[in-house]
Amino acid sequence: MRWILVLLVGALLVAGGIPAAAIGPSDSTGTAPVSSPGRLVSSTGFATTSETSIDGMVMNLDGYPLGDVTVKLYVGGVLLAEKMTSPDGTYEIVELIDYARDATISLWFVSDDPNLVMENILLKESAAAVQQSLYSPCVKRIRIDPLTYVPVKLMDLDSRTRWLSESDCAG
């Protein structure tokens, strides 16, 4: 019986491996993404991984930049990267992201100012998260791609409550 398994695995290897089920979040055609200068895209029979740059600016409601805000990148619930915004409110996180992996990818923006409410942005939801409706439709979403820009405005609690109410998100 074991020799049959060995033959099957060998046949898969000779045939070029197991095809990937999905290439990436922005690729609906099933073709591999095109590499651009300075961007690593490696494709195997199992996944596609790309060097991904996530950058943006964190501001207050008046549009003034907020420095020293912690930006945390989570993939599958695991903290992958953490950066602080610069004095002009900008940040950049560059990481290798496996787009074929079925995992939720999110950014958290956390200020040291206790008057500002942290913000969560979903970049990708796992199939289980979608199936179980784990995230409210009111959670902001931005599609992740190899170059992703994520601007954020942090609000005080009263402004956040007002925004949620005006967006029909305040239960």
ABEGO torsion letter per residue (X at the ends): XAAAAAAAAAAAAAAGEBBBABABAABAAGBBBBBBBGBBBBBBAABBBBBBBBBEBBBBAAGBBBBGBBBBBBBGGBBABBBBBBAAGBBBBBBBBBAABBBBBBBBBBBABAABBBBBBBABBBAAAAAAGABBAABBBBBBBABBBBBBBBBBAAAAAAAAAAAGABX
